[in-house]
Amino acid sequence: IFVYLSIQAGIKKYFYISALFISVLMIFQYKTSSINSLVFLNENEKIEQQQRMRGYPKSLYRFANWLEQRKEAIIFYKIEDNFSEVVDPNLYFFANHPRERIGVVEYEKLPYVLLPFFVMGILFVKKSGHNILLLSVSPLIPLSLIGNSNPIGPFSLFPFLAAYVAIGLEPVFKNKKYFFAFILVFSLVFIQTISYATY
């Protein structure tokens, strides 16, 4: 709620409360996540690395070793993978399909029908100033470093997801025709989701 108010009302008090709340969430995110090493590779990552190494010609083996096996390269690729995972809309709206993770129960954080309104909310926020955008991306820094090995997911980003969706839905709620059409579509999607969970 405070994130939403800090965006719409533009009151500094709400922004500072939001920043404090997000900071607490990021601490909990760190404490409850299984930290992925940025230096050491697990067995699956070693296999993938070997497959990439075999793709280089022998004449470029030194270059391949520098590009694939140096510690700096491994850290870069791991941060890149972590970042791309947490900014992927599929993680939030489509239960991470088709990038489901082994040993993790994936779920939709938000119904997929809300994705267009999330995008609309981000576009509207661009007009509200840079502070809230900086606050929005602040959880991406620790998430890129520690990864997304958390049963709940990257929950430090959830307040922004909800706030942006709410902002995107405002024009719909102000128009009766759009509102009833949205309720109809959302109800059908909700029934579909319940049926999938049941059967």
N, C-alpha and C positions, 0 to 999 in steps of 0.2 A: 504494500500500500504506500509506504513512504517513497519507494522508488518511483511509483506512478505519480505521486503528488510532486516529487521533486522535478519530474519531467514536465508535467502539465502546469503546475503553479509557478515553477521557477523560484521557489522560496529557498534561501540558503539553509535554513534550519532543517528542512526536509532532506536536503542534499547531504548535510553532515550526518544526520541520523542514518540515512541510507548507506553512507560510506562506512560508518561504524558497524552497522549490521552486516554488510558485505565482508568487512574485515574479520568479524567473528566467524562468519560462514567459511571463509577461506582457511581459518585456523582449524575448524572442525573438519574441513575437507582434507587437510594435510594429516590430521591425527587419525582419521578413519580410513585412509586410503593405503593400499599396499604400494609402497614406493617402488617404481620401476627404475633400476639402475640405468644411468645414462652411459656407462662405460662397458659393462659386461653384457654379453649376449646370452640369451637363453638358447635352448637346443633348436627350436624352430627358427630363430633368427640366425643361428650359425649355419643351418641348412640353406636358408635363403641367401646368405652371404656367399657361401660356396657356389651356389648356382649362378649367382651374378659373376663371380670370379671366373667361372668356366666359360662365360660368354665373351671374355676378352681374348684377343689373339695373343700368342706367346710374346710377340714383339712388344706388346704393351703391358706386360705383366708388372713391371715396376710401377707404371702409372696406375694400374688397377689396384695394386697393393696400397699405394698412397691414397687412392680415392675410396677404397672400401674398408681397409683394415687399420688405418691409423686411428688413434684414440679420438682425435679431433673430428674425423669424418663420422665415426660411430656416434659421437655426441650430437653432431649436427643432424644426422638422419633420425636419431631417436626423438629429438626435440621437434623435428619436422613432422614425424609420425604422430606424436602426442597432440600437436597443435591441429593437424588436419582432422584428427579424430574428434576433438571436442568442438570444432566449428562445423562439423558435418550435420546438416539438418536432419539426415536420416536417423541420427542418434536420438533426436528428440521427438520427431513426428512419425517415424516409421519403424520404431523398435530396432534401430541400427541395421535394418535390412538394406543392402545385401552383405554388410560387414559384421555379421554376428560374431561375437567373441566366444571362444571355447571356455566352458566352465562358468559363464556369466549368463544369468537369466535376464534377457533383454525385454524391455517393455516400452510402450509409448509414453513419454513424459506428457505429451499433449496430443489430442486428436489431430490427425493429419489435415482435417478440414480447416484447421486454424492457421496453417502455414502461410496462406496468402495474406492474412491479417497481421501476422508477425512481420512479414516483409514490409507491409504498409506502415506498421508502427515504427520500424527502423527509419523509413524514409521521412516520416513526420518528425522524428526525434532530431534529425539533422538540422532542422530549423530552430531547435530549442537551445542550441549552444553546444560547446565542445566538452564542458565539464562532465555531463552525464554520459557522453560517449566514452570518455576516458575511464570513468567509473565502470562502465559496462565491460570494457575490455580488460580491466585490471585482473579479474580472476584467470584470464587466459595465460598470464605469465606463470603463476605457480602450477597451473594445470599442464602447461607445456613441459615443465620440468619434472613433475612427479607422475604424470600419466593419468589415466582414467580408470585405474583398477579400484573401483569403489562399487559396492553392491547397489547403491542408490544412483550412481552416476555423478556427473559434474554438477552437484546440487548448488554450488555457489553461483552458478549462472541462472538458476531457475527463477529468481525474482525478476531478472531482466526479461526473460522469456515471457513471463506472465504480464509484466508491465507493457511490453511492446505489443502483445496480442490485444490487451485491453485498449490501448491507444488506437490500434488498427480497427477495432470493432466499434469505436465511437460513432463514426458516420453511419454505420448499419443500425445502431440502436436509435439514432435520431430520425430514421426514416421507417415508417410503419411497414411499408411493403417489403423493404429489404430485411427488416427485423423478422417478419413472419416467414419469409423465405429462408432466412438463416436458421431459425428455430426448426423448420421442417427438415432441412438438410442435416443439421446437427443431430436431430433426434434419430434420423435414419442411420447416421454414422455411429451413434451411441448404441443403437440396437445391434448393429453389425459387430461392434467391438465386444459387447456382452455375449453375443452368440459365439464368437471366436473363443472367448475365454471359457465359455461353458462346455463347448463341444471340441 
